[in-house]
Each structure stands twice: as C-alpha cells, then as structure tokens.
Amino acid sequence: MSATVIRSLAERLGASDPANAHEQRELFERIRDLRSAFDGPLDPESHRCLEAAGMLIAYLARMGVMAGEDVRSIAVRLLRNAAEAEEGAGASKVSAPPAAAGRPQFHKVSFAAPSAPPDTAPAPLPERSATEVMGEAMLGQILLQRGQILEEHIHQAMKVQRTTSMRMGDILVKIGAATRQQVADALSSQSSSRRVRENLGPSVPTQAPDTRGTGLKLMGEVLLGELLIERGVITRRQLERALEVQKASGVRVGEALVKIGAASLEHIEQALRVQGKDRRGRLKNEPGPLDRRA
C-alpha cells in the first residue's frame, strides 16, 4: 500500500543524519518513483505533498546541515500528510458498494422533480501548487517555532485543508490555535526573509551572523526558486546550479541566479513582488496572484 510506503519514508527521513547527502538522495529518488509509478499515489493532495517534500529533500541533499532542522521537520510532516491523504482516498474507494459480478445493474428511476438544480453542485476545490503547499507548511513551522501553536494544531489544519479551500492561517485562527495577529506576523516574517535587499543588496552592511531560524530563511529562498520555475523564468537545473553556488559561496539564491545568468535582477524583483502581494492577499482572506488558475 502506497500510504504505508510513504509513512516508512517519513520515519526514515526523521531518523536520518542531515549531513548524509547519499541517504537524502535515495529518499528523493524513492519519492520520485512513487509519484511516477502506476500503483503510486493518485490522490491530488498526496501528490502535491509528495512533490513539496521532494523539493525539500533535494535541498537537504545539497545543503546538508546548513538547511536546518526546520526544513527536515517540514518535509517529514508533508510526507505524513501525503500518507494520510492516500489512506483517506483508499477508504473512500472501499466504502463505495461494488457492483455484483456478472449481474446487470438496474437503477431506480424517479419521475419527481430534482430536489436541487444541477448547478448547485459543490464547486471543485481550487488546485494548489506544491510551492503553495510548501509555503503554508513553512507558515505553520514559524508559528510552531515561536511557541504559538502545537504540532497537533498543524496536523489538524492539514486535515481540514484536504476538504476545504481555506488557507493554513485562516484554519489555525478558526480552530482557536492562533490569533489573526500571530498569523499576520508570521506571514510578514516569511516575506521579510525574501526581500530584494536581503537577496541582492551588496550595499547592506555586514552584520554578525544570526543562526536563529536559518532553516526557514533558506527554505524561503527555495520557495523563491520554485516560484521562478513556475513562472518559466528558470529551469530546475538552473536552480540546482544556483544552490550549489550558494553552498560554496554563501550568497543569496537570487544573487546566485543572477551570477550564473539564469535570471535578471528584474526577474528576481518581480518574483519577490508576487510573493509579497500573495501574502497580503492571504491576510485579507482574498485570493492572491498565485491562486488564480487559468
């Protein structure tokens, strides 16, 4: 069963050594196989969580201990959520009554007027990208790291997300786990970690390194790279090269992308503005630019 396999991968990742790049690459390859196999997870939410977890594990393989414990914790949580989504999808299939073999099926025909017009059917849930899934998991991790919510609150919010179109922050407020101001502060922290000055500002005075929240800050840079991929500005290979430059030199991922010629300063600034607008839209409980699908 794919859910069992995904759960075992989550446990293996949780017990792994962040410095063991070989094991992280093996886990990434296993997740990629699961996503492409015919008998792999077919539930859309499971697929998105697996894709997001794969992005983070690939990042762990390249950055090692620099990535931070937060990145691994989020990847483990995403894998567990993917397993639960698979279990839920499997349970719904089992609960459907099977057709009797070799026997024609007759259905009762009703001549009464339908109780509700056909256009009142529930609208499908808006599809989220793996980058959005990863961003919302990062929001939960920030609140958890600050001691404002518990792990069980994130777990509960993820379960609600599988059946609604609500944002992680809105759910946490709705269930009383966090206040609106706490969510706003956490979203502001996400945005501030990806400002243009921090990514590309050589004139910013050098300060003593602050290791607090390093994993979440680096993950914010991964989100920037994934957004540029979604917008067709860079390729996956170019992001990987930029991460290699980042690991070797310590520059920001935006600066690395400009250095290798994969993106222009204007591209980086536009992507950062999109991220900022998206987060302001979330605070107002309105769809942001990344939520609009053609």
C-alpha positions as CSV (number, residue, x, y, z in Angstrom):
1,M,0.0,0.0,0.0
2,S,1.4,3.4,-1.0
3,A,0.4,5.0,2.3
4,T,2.5,2.5,4.2
5,V,5.5,3.1,2.0
6,I,5.2,6.9,2.3
7,R,4.9,6.6,6.1
8,S,8.1,4.5,6.2
9,L,9.9,7.1,4.2
10,A,8.7,9.8,6.7
11,E,10.1,7.7,9.6
12,R,13.4,7.1,7.7
13,L,13.8,10.8,6.9
14,G,13.0,11.8,10.5
15,A,15.8,9.5,11.8
16,S,18.3,10.3,9.1
17,D,21.5,12.3,9.5
18,P,21.1,15.7,7.8
19,A,24.8,15.5,6.7
20,N,24.2,12.2,4.9
21,A,23.6,13.5,1.4
22,H,23.6,10.0,0.0
23,E,20.6,8.9,2.1
24,Q,18.8,12.2,1.3
25,R,19.3,11.5,-2.5
26,E,18.0,7.9,-2.0
27,L,14.9,9.3,-0.3
28,F,14.4,11.8,-3.1
29,E,14.6,9.1,-5.8
30,R,12.2,6.9,-3.9
31,I,9.6,9.7,-3.7
32,R,10.1,10.4,-7.4
33,D,9.5,6.8,-8.2
34,L,6.3,6.8,-6.1
35,R,4.9,9.8,-7.9
36,S,5.5,8.3,-11.4
37,A,4.6,4.6,-10.7
38,F,1.3,3.3,-11.9
39,D,0.5,1.9,-8.5
40,G,1.6,5.1,-6.7
41,P,-0.4,7.8,-5.0
42,L,-3.2,9.1,-7.2
43,D,-4.9,11.4,-4.7
44,P,-4.1,15.0,-5.8
45,E,-3.3,16.3,-2.3
46,S,-1.0,13.4,-1.7
47,H,0.8,14.1,-5.0
48,R,1.3,17.7,-4.1
49,C,2.6,16.9,-0.7
50,L,5.0,14.4,-2.1
51,E,6.2,16.9,-4.7
52,A,6.7,19.6,-2.0
53,A,8.5,17.1,0.3
54,G,10.7,16.0,-2.7
55,M,11.8,19.6,-3.3
56,L,12.8,20.0,0.4
57,I,14.7,16.6,0.5
58,A,16.6,17.6,-2.7
59,Y,17.5,20.8,-1.0
60,L,18.6,18.9,2.1
61,A,20.8,16.7,-0.1
62,R,22.6,19.8,-1.4
63,M,22.8,22.0,1.7
64,G,23.2,19.3,4.4
65,V,23.3,20.7,7.9
66,M,23.1,24.2,6.5
67,A,19.5,23.6,5.6
68,G,18.5,23.3,9.3
69,E,16.3,21.0,11.3
70,D,13.2,23.0,10.3
71,V,13.4,22.0,6.7
72,R,13.6,18.3,7.6
73,S,10.7,18.7,10.0
74,I,8.5,20.2,7.4
75,A,9.4,17.5,4.8
76,V,8.6,14.8,7.4
77,R,5.2,16.4,8.1
78,L,4.4,16.7,4.4
79,L,5.2,13.0,3.9
80,R,2.9,12.1,6.8
81,N,0.2,14.3,5.4
82,A,0.6,12.6,2.0
83,A,0.2,9.2,3.6
84,E,-3.0,10.3,5.4
85,A,-4.4,11.7,2.1
86,E,-3.7,8.3,0.5
87,E,-5.4,6.4,3.3
88,G,-8.4,8.7,3.1
89,A,-8.6,8.2,-0.7
90,G,-8.3,4.5,-0.3
91,A,-11.0,4.4,2.4
92,S,-13.5,6.3,0.2
93,K,-12.9,3.8,-2.6
94,V,-13.5,0.8,-0.3
95,S,-16.7,2.4,1.1
96,A,-18.3,2.6,-2.4
97,P,-20.6,-0.5,-2.9
98,P,-19.0,-2.8,-5.6
99,A,-21.2,-3.9,-8.5
100,A,-22.3,-7.5,-8.4
101,A,-20.2,-9.6,-10.8
102,G,-22.0,-10.9,-13.9
103,R,-25.2,-9.3,-12.9
104,P,-26.8,-6.3,-14.8
105,Q,-27.3,-3.3,-12.6
106,F,-30.8,-1.7,-12.5
107,H,-31.3,1.8,-11.1
108,K,-34.4,3.2,-9.7
109,V,-35.9,5.9,-11.9
110,S,-37.5,8.8,-10.2
111,F,-40.1,10.9,-12.1
112,A,-40.2,13.6,-9.4
113,A,-38.5,16.9,-9.9
114,P,-35.0,17.0,-8.7
115,S,-34.6,18.5,-5.2
116,A,-31.9,20.9,-6.3
117,P,-30.9,22.3,-9.7
118,P,-27.8,20.7,-11.2
119,D,-25.9,24.0,-11.0
120,T,-25.9,23.8,-7.2
121,A,-23.3,21.0,-7.1
122,P,-20.3,21.9,-5.0
123,A,-17.6,23.6,-6.9
124,P,-14.3,21.7,-7.0
125,L,-11.6,22.8,-4.6
126,P,-9.0,25.2,-6.1
127,E,-5.8,23.3,-7.0
128,R,-2.8,24.3,-5.0
129,S,0.7,24.1,-6.3
130,A,3.5,22.2,-4.5
131,T,5.1,25.6,-3.9
132,E,2.0,26.8,-2.1
133,V,1.8,23.7,-0.1
134,M,5.4,24.1,1.0
135,G,4.8,27.8,1.8
136,E,1.9,27.1,4.1
137,A,3.9,24.3,5.8
138,M,6.6,26.9,6.4
139,L,4.0,29.2,8.0
140,G,3.0,26.5,10.4
141,Q,6.6,25.9,11.2
142,I,7.2,29.5,12.0
143,L,4.3,29.6,14.4
144,L,5.4,26.3,16.0
145,Q,9.0,27.6,16.4
146,R,7.6,30.7,18.2
147,G,5.7,28.5,20.6
148,Q,2.4,30.0,19.5
149,I,0.8,26.7,18.3
150,L,1.4,23.0,18.8
151,E,2.3,20.2,16.4
152,E,-1.2,18.8,16.7
153,H,-2.6,22.1,15.5
154,I,-0.7,21.9,12.3
155,H,-1.8,18.3,11.9
156,Q,-5.4,19.3,12.4
157,A,-5.2,22.2,10.0
158,M,-3.7,20.0,7.3
159,K,-6.6,17.6,7.7
160,V,-9.1,20.4,7.3
161,Q,-7.2,21.7,4.2
162,R,-7.8,18.4,2.4
163,T,-11.6,19.0,2.3
164,T,-11.8,22.8,2.1
165,S,-10.2,25.7,0.2
166,M,-9.2,27.5,3.4
167,R,-5.7,28.7,4.0
168,M,-3.5,27.3,6.7
169,G,-3.5,30.6,8.6
170,D,-7.3,31.0,8.4
171,I,-7.8,27.5,9.7
172,L,-5.5,28.0,12.7
173,V,-7.4,31.1,13.6
174,K,-10.8,29.4,13.1
175,I,-9.9,26.5,15.4
176,G,-8.5,28.9,18.0
177,A,-4.9,27.7,17.8
178,A,-3.5,31.2,16.8
179,T,-4.7,34.8,16.7
180,R,-5.1,36.7,13.5
181,Q,-2.2,39.0,14.6
182,Q,0.1,36.0,15.2
183,V,-0.6,34.7,11.7
184,A,-0.1,38.2,10.2
185,D,3.3,38.4,12.0
186,A,4.4,35.0,10.7
187,L,3.4,35.9,7.1
188,S,5.3,39.1,7.5
189,S,8.3,37.2,8.6
190,Q,8.1,35.0,5.5
191,S,8.0,38.0,3.3
192,S,10.8,39.8,5.0
193,S,13.1,36.9,4.7
194,R,12.9,37.2,0.9
195,R,13.3,41.0,0.4
196,V,15.3,42.2,-2.5
197,R,17.8,43.9,-0.2
198,E,18.5,40.5,1.5
199,N,18.8,38.6,-1.8
200,L,20.7,41.1,-3.9
201,G,21.8,44.0,-1.8
202,P,25.6,44.1,-1.7
203,S,25.4,47.6,-0.1
204,V,23.8,46.2,3.1
205,P,26.3,46.4,6.0
206,T,27.6,43.0,7.0
207,Q,26.3,42.0,10.5
208,A,27.2,39.2,12.8
209,P,25.6,36.0,11.6
210,D,22.3,35.1,13.3
211,T,21.7,31.3,13.1
212,R,18.2,31.5,14.6
213,G,15.7,30.4,12.0
214,T,18.4,29.7,9.4
215,G,16.5,26.7,8.1
216,L,13.3,28.7,7.5
217,K,15.2,31.5,5.9
218,L,17.0,29.1,3.5
219,M,13.6,27.5,2.8
220,G,12.3,30.9,1.8
221,E,14.9,31.1,-0.8
222,V,13.9,27.6,-2.1
223,L,10.4,29.0,-2.4
224,L,11.7,31.9,-4.5
225,G,13.4,29.5,-6.8
226,E,10.3,27.3,-7.2
227,L,8.2,30.4,-8.0
228,L,10.7,31.4,-10.7
229,I,10.4,27.8,-12.1
230,E,6.6,28.0,-12.1
231,R,6.8,31.4,-14.0
232,G,9.1,29.8,-16.6
233,V,12.0,32.1,-15.8
234,I,14.5,29.4,-14.8
235,T,14.8,25.7,-15.1
236,R,15.1,23.1,-12.4
237,R,18.7,22.5,-13.4
238,Q,19.5,26.2,-13.1
239,L,18.1,26.3,-9.6
240,E,20.2,23.4,-8.7
241,R,23.3,25.2,-10.0
242,A,22.4,28.3,-8.0
243,L,22.0,26.2,-4.9
244,E,25.5,24.8,-5.5
245,V,26.9,28.3,-5.8
246,Q,25.0,29.3,-2.7
247,K,26.5,26.4,-0.7
248,A,30.0,27.2,-1.9
249,S,30.0,31.0,-1.5
250,G,27.2,31.8,0.9
251,V,25.5,34.2,-1.4
252,R,21.7,34.5,-1.6
253,V,19.9,32.3,-4.1
254,G,18.7,35.3,-6.0
255,E,22.2,36.7,-6.4
256,A,23.4,33.2,-7.4
257,L,20.8,33.0,-10.2
258,V,21.9,36.4,-11.5
259,K,25.6,35.4,-11.3
260,I,25.1,32.3,-13.4
261,G,23.0,34.2,-15.9
262,A,19.8,32.2,-15.2
263,A,17.7,35.3,-14.3
264,S,18.0,39.1,-14.3
265,L,17.6,41.4,-11.4
266,E,14.2,42.4,-12.8
267,H,13.1,38.8,-12.8
268,I,14.0,38.4,-9.1
269,E,12.4,41.7,-8.1
270,Q,9.1,40.7,-9.9
271,A,9.0,37.3,-8.2
272,L,9.6,38.9,-4.8
273,R,6.8,41.4,-5.5
274,V,4.4,38.5,-6.5
275,Q,5.3,36.8,-3.2
276,G,4.6,39.9,-1.2
277,K,1.3,40.5,-2.9
278,D,0.3,36.9,-2.3
279,R,0.9,37.2,1.4
280,R,-1.0,40.5,1.6
281,G,-3.9,38.8,-0.2
282,R,-3.8,36.0,2.4
283,L,-4.0,38.4,5.3
284,K,-7.2,39.8,3.7
285,N,-8.5,36.3,3.1
286,E,-8.6,37.1,-0.6
287,P,-7.0,35.1,-3.5
288,G,-3.5,36.2,-4.3
289,P,-1.8,36.2,-7.7
290,L,-0.5,32.7,-7.3
291,D,-4.0,31.4,-6.5
292,R,-5.5,32.4,-9.8
293,R,-5.6,29.5,-12.2
294,A,-6.4,29.7,-15.9
